[in-house]
Amino acid sequence: MEDQQIIVGLDIGTTKICAIVGRKNEYGKLEVLGMGKAVSDGVIRGIVTNIDKTINSIRKAVAIAEEQSGIDIRVVNVGIAGQHIRSSVHHGSIIRDSIDDEITVEDVNRLTNDMYKIVIPPGSEIIHVMPQDYIVDYEEGIKDPVGMSGIRLEADFHVITAQTNAINNINKCVRRAGLEIDNLVLEPLASSLAVLSDEEKEAGVCLVDIGGGTTDVAIFHENIIRHTSVIPFGGNIITNDIKDGCNVLNHQAELLKTRFGQALAEMANANEIISIPGLKNRDPKEISIKNLAGIIEARMEEIIEMVHTKIITSGYENKLAGGVVVTGGGSQLVSLKQLFEYMTGLDVRIGYPNEHLGKSKVDIIKSPMFATSVGLVLCGYKALDDRENRIVDSKPQKGNDKVRKAKSTDSILKKILEKTKGILIDDIEDNN
């Protein structure tokens, strides 16, 4: 166990910045050695808007994680999300020299690397190139062409881009905090690794990650991400609604939401009253639990309606045998599961990152609000396994005079989805 690799995940979110130190135990489960979190003052809807505040929050979170774990943190896996992300579909093809030679990993990599040469909008940067089904000599629907014979190799690719400034700001904050980024991971994918099972991804499932600034929607089918979109509303807007509707301070509104909030007003007790301390020399304010639930329900209905619209437009509404899995901090509202089921007509469960967790020093890590953070650590182990496999693949094979080329995976997204054989991301929008 002393030789076990330590992986650190750093979630730079809208409401909190969280650092998790983990390692795999002898059973392959993740043990959380330490966790640190700090209030995120410099991030709005996944985008860094204040460098200094974000750096300070990162340092605080990392310092707490180091103290708990006894590990000196230097390298982290960081998530990236937000409305600045774009996706587009491109078709690529190459002509091979001989039909007699088998298609190699090198051929596949050459086809993939050509996608990095496409023209993208100014101010953007390609962060992921993800191959879908391949075509060999016009034979479609091929998942893995390596070993086949053919002259023409084609594939459809989804190319994910992000604003260069957004990427640079994340890099700058992490670097100035004294850390190095090992992998940059799409956050909905990290959350999916923490809360979704392989059976759900195969059967068809919609992951809804309700964060502080945004709600991410990711649809899986046949172990492939088929659709991803970003809704520009999250838990913070519910807090703002409570603040305005109940005429209280922001921190009071947040406490009301987390301690007494419910997503269904009809389930709330009309006779239950909460007393909020008034401002200086003012009487306490009394707030009805039912009225509070009504404010929350109105906004959650709007968010769920947007999620349902995304599911319908994706074309996978009738292919979600696994239903909907809701995770993130916003998923902890009482009766949210029932509201989701009522409005979507799909089976719903709350996603807890428990399946992959072993005995940990920090029990709070099992909360849905840490799904992305746990997923980032799991992403690091997926990447580590891929690197080891590439070393093995690069060795000469007995009885074969050719050296198997190591798989080049410039994208962490491709690394951690090796088993799913690619992903498809659609319809990432600026606004709903």
N, C-alpha and C positions, 0 to 999 in steps of 0.2 A: 504493500500500500504506500510505502514511502516514496516509491518511484512513480506513483500515479500522477498524471498531468493535472495541474490546477488550471481551471478556466474561470475567467471573470467576465461577467456580462454587465454592460453599462447602458441603462435605459434613460435617455434624455427626453423626458416627457414634458407635457404642458404644465402639469400640476406638481410633479415630483421628479427628482433625479435619483435613481436607485442603482446601487452597485451590489452585485451578488458574487461571492466567491464560492466555487463548487468543485467537487471532484467526484468521480465515479467510484462506487464501492465494488466489492468482489461480485456482487449480484447484478452489476450494470446499472444500478440506481444512482441518482444524483444526490449527493450529500451536500447540503449548504453549510459551509464552514463559517460564513459571516455575511451579514447584510447591512448596508448603510443607505440611508435615504436622507434627502434634504429637499426643502421647498424649492421649486423651480420658478424663479422670478424672471428669468430672461428668455423664456421660450413661449411662443404663442402659436398654437395649432401646429406643433411639430417643427416650427422654424425658429432658429436662434435669432432673437432680436436685440439682445444685450449681451455682449461678449463677456464683460467683467462679472456680471451677476451669474452667468452660466458657469464660468470658470470657478467661482467661489463655491457654488452649489456642488459642482463635481468634486472639488477638493474635500468638502465636508462629507459627502456620501462615501467617497473612497477612504477617507481617514477612519470613519466609523467601521467600515467593512474590514480594513486592515487591523484595527484594534480587536475586533471580535474573532477574526480568523487567525491572527498571528502571521499573516502572509504579506509580504512586501509587493504591492500591486504595481506593475509596470506596463502590462499589455492587456488590452480589453477588447471585447467584441461589442460593437456599438450598433444600435438600431437606427434606421432612418425611415421616416414617414412624412406625411404632410401633403398638402394639395399641390405642391410644386412638382410632384412626380408625374411623369407622362409615360404612356405606352403606345407603341405602334407596331403593326405587323409588316414584316418584310420577307420577301422570298429570295433565297440564295441558291446558287448552283455552281458546281465545278465539273470540269471534264477531266477524267483520269487518263493516264497514259495507255494502260493496257487493260483489256477486259479479262485477261487470264489471271492477273494478280487480284488477290482479295482486297476488299475495302478495309483499310486500317484505321486505327484511332487517329493517326496523323492526318488522314484524309478528312475525317470528321472535324478535327480541330481546324484544319485549313478552311473548311467551309464556314465554320463558326466565326473564325477570326476575320473573315471577309466582312462580316456585319459591322465590325468596328470602323469600317471605312465609309459607311453610308453618311449622307449629309443629314445633319440634325439642325434644329433651330439654333440661332446664335444665343449664347449664354447658357446652353445646356451641355450636359456631359453624360455619355453612356455609362451606366453603372452595371447593367446586366444584359447579357445576350442569351436568350433561352430557346433552344431548338425544340420543335414539336415533332410531329410525325415526319419521317423521312420518305423520300421518293428515290427509287433506284431504277434507272432506265424506264421511267414512267410507271413503275409499279408503286402504288400508293399504300399508305397505312403501315409503313414499316417503323417499328419502335427503335430498333438497334440495327443499323446496317453493317456493322463491323463483322467481317468474315464472309459477306456476300460478294458476288461477282457482278460487275457492271461498269459501264463507261461514265454515265452521267449520274451524279449524286446531287440531289436537291433536298431542300427542307424549308419549311416556314418557320420564321423566327419572330419571337416577340422581343422587341428592344425596349428596355426601360431606361428612361433618362430622368435626370433631376437637374435643378438649377445649380449651376456651377458655384454660385455664391453660397447657396445653402450647404453644399458639401464642404466648401472651403471653411465656412464658419464652424461647422461641426469639427472638422480636422483641427482648426485653430484652437478651439476651446479645449479639446482633449489634449493636444500637444502642450499648450501653455499650462495645463494642469499637471504636467509632468508624466503624461501617459502616451502610449503608442497604440494606434488602432491596428488590430490584427485583421478583423473582418468587419465590413459594413453590411448589415443585414436588413432586409425589408421587414419592418416590424410585424405586419400581419402574418408573415410566414413564421417568424419566431414564436408568436402566440400560438399558432396552429401546432407547432411541434410540442408545446407544453400541454395543450388541452384536448387535442383531437387524437383519436385512435386511427390506426391504419384501416380498420374495418369501416369506420365512418367516412374516411376519405375515398375509399373504394365505392361505397354504396351511394355517396353523394351527400354532402353536408354544407351548410352555410355557417361560417364563423362570423360573429358580430362582436367586435372588440370596441366597447364603449369607453373611450378615454376621456381625459379632461377637456381637450379642445376639439377633437374629431371623433367620429365613429367609423371604423374600418370594416368593410364587408369583403369577405373572401369566400368564394364558392369552389368546393372541390368535387370532382367526379372522376371516377376511375383513377384515383391517386394522382390527379393532375389539377392544379389550380386553374379553373376555367374562367373565373371572372373576379376582378377586384375593383372596388371603388371606394371613394372617400366622401363621407358626409360631413359638412362643416359645422356640426353640432355635437356636443358631448356633455359631460357632467357639469362643466362650468356654466353653461347657459341655463341649466336647471337651477343652479345656485343663484344666478342673477335674477331669474324669475321669482324665486322665493324672496330674495332681497327686496325687489320692487313690490311684489304682491303683499308681503307682510310688513313692509316698511321697517326692516331691521338692518343691522350692519352685515357686511359681507361674511365675516367669520361666524356670526350668529346664524346666518342663512346656511352656511356649510354644515354647521353642527345640527341644525334642524333637519337637513337632508339626510345626513349619515346616521343620525340617532333615531329619528322619528319618521323619516320619509317612507311613503308607500306609493306604489305605482297604480293602485286601484282605489279610487275614492270610496266606492261602495263597500269595500272591506274595512274601512276605517271606522273607529268608534266616534260617533258624533258628539258624545258627551265628554270626551277626553280633551283636556285643555293643557297647554304648555305655557308656563310663565317665563318670560324673557326679561332679564334685568333691564331697566330703563337707563337712559343717559343720566348724567349728573342732575340730582334733585328732581328727577321725573319718576312717575309711577311705573311699575313693571308692566310689560305688554303681554297680554294674553292672546294666544294663538290656538285655534281649533285644529286638532289633528286631521279632521275631515277636510277642512279648508286647505291645509297644507298638502294633503294627498291630491286634492283637486288641481292645485297648481302643478304638481309634479306630473300627474296623469296627462294633463293637456299637452305638455311639452314632450313627454315620452310617446304619446300617440303620434305626434308629428314625426319624431325620429323613426319610430317603427314603420310608419307609412312610407317614409323614404327608403328604408331598408327593404320593405316588401316590393316597392317599385323597382329597386335594383335587381331583386331576385327575378321578378317577372320579365324585365327587359333582357336579362341574361339568357333567357330561354331554358333555364334549368329548374323552374319551379316544380315541375312534375317529375324531376329526377333526383329529388333530395330525400332518399329513404332514411338518411340519418338526421333529417330535420334541421333544426337551428341550434347552434351552441353559442350562448351569450357569455362573454367574459369581459375582463377589464373592471376598473373601479366602479363604473356605472351599473354593472350587472348585479350589485349587491342590494339593490332596492327591493324591499318586501313586495311580493306579488308581481314582480316584473315578468316572471316565467308565464304566469297566467295571462297577463296582458298580451305578451308576444303570441301565445297560442291562439288567443281569441282573435287577434287582428290578422295573423298570417295563415291560420288553419294548419300549421305544421307542428310536429312534435318539437318541444323545446327543452333544453336542459342548460343549467349554469355550468360553465367550464372552469373547473378547479385544476391547478397544475399539480395534482396529487399522484397521477399514475406513474410518473417518472421519478418521483422523489423517494429517497430512502430516509433513514434517520438523520435528522438535521438539528442543528443547534437553535435554529430560528423557526418556531412554529407558524408565525405570522406569514411566512413565505407561501403557505398553502392557500392564501387568499387570491381570488381572481384578479385583484389589482396588481399582482406581481407575475401574471402569466407571461407578459412580454419579457420581463427580466429573467425569469427561469428559462424561457425559450432561447434567449441569447446565449446562455451558457450551453444549452443543448446544441445550439448551432455550432459553437466552438468545437464540441466533441465530434460532430458530424464532419466538420472540415478536417479535424485531426485524423479521423479514420480514413478520409479520402486521401490525405497526403501519404499515409502509410501504405494504402493500396497502390498508389502510384509508384512507390518505391519497389513494391513487389512486381508490379506489371512491367517495370522497366528492365527486369532481369531476363536474360536469355532463357527460353523455355526448352526443355529437353525434347529432342527430336525435331526441333524447328530451327532452321538456320537464320531465321529473322528475329530481330529483337523487338519485343512488344513495346511500343511507345507508351510512355507514361501519359496519362490523360491530363491535358492542360486545362485547368478550370479557372479562368480569370475571374469568374463570378462566384462569390460565396453562395448565391442563390442556386447555382447549378451544382455546387458541391453538396449542399445539404439536401438536394432533391435527387440524388443519384438513383435512389430506388424508385422514384416516381417517374423517371425518364422524361423530365422536362415539365414546364409549367406554362400555363396560358393566362395572361393577365390582360383584362379588357377594361375599357371604360373608366379610367381614372380621370376624374374631372376636377376643374377648379371650383365650380359652384354647382349646387343642385338645381 
